[in-house]
Amino acid sequence: MEKIIKPVSGYWALLLSLIILSASVYCFIHIQEGGWMIAGAILCLIGSIFIMSGLMVIYPNHSRVLNFFGNYKGTAKDDGLFFVNPLFTKLKISLRSENLQGQTLKVNDKMGNPIEIGAVVVWQVGDTYKAAYEVEDYEGYVKVQSEAAVRHLANSFPYDNLEDEHADITLRDGGDKVNGILEKELAERLAPAGIIIKEARIAHLAYAQEIAGAMLQRQQATAIVAARTKIVEGAVGMVEMALEMLNRKQIVELDEEKKAAMVSNLMVVLCGEKAAQPILNTGTLYQ
């Protein structure tokens, strides 16, 4: 588990190191006074370097994981100049939010159709101990597990509901639901590395090139059929209303044959793609 520690200020250690370094310089200058000056200069130089090796600067939203001969001692997250045991090893881990622009993956959706999908993931190190010691390379771990999560998401849902009309969630229309499922799966996959998922969004979604043309024609045909259905429903309603008003107001009396002809003409006019050309009848209704 992560253990937060607060090292001592490094300013006094820096001052002490500079004083010892000054003493070393003084001994080197007066080295001709005796052999003890040589030993003093060397010892002071080694001491100054030893103390300086214990100094560390931590920038905002950064941390240092401290290890002493294989034993985890803690994590320092405060920013500033600090002094720790010079024998500690210091691993730098950033606590800033990172963006992962995943590459576009070619996978199959739930119905077996090849699609292209890509996601953008915003992540942050939450547990430095896990990031440093539970996985080999936490940045590479994030990349690989993110791709695996996106592939699993694509395999779990159809691209759209053309083939699966009863699908509650599709990749194309799922929106926030699909993104929420992706965030949850990423959080579970990256928890062993101490990674926090702040946001995950589908950035690219399309049919693969080999079926894109066929799927586009299919979508267009579906849209045309749906539009025609609406047009026919509206036309039938308008014809019904016209016949009812003619009968109610007794503008003209029509037998069943003329009603059928009128319905046919109105349906052609209302459902046709092009505007109808009017024809004036100067005779009787039966000519």
PyMOL commands that set and color helices and strands:
alter all, ss='L'
color gray80, all
select helices_A, chain A and resi 11-29+31-33+35-52+128-133+138-156+176-193+209-249+256-271
alter helices_A, ss='H'
color red, helices_A
select strands_A, chain A and resi 8-9+55-58+62-68+71-76+80-83+89-94+98-101+105-108+114-125+195-207
alter strands_A, ss='S'
color yellow, strands_A
deselect
rebuild
show_as cartoon
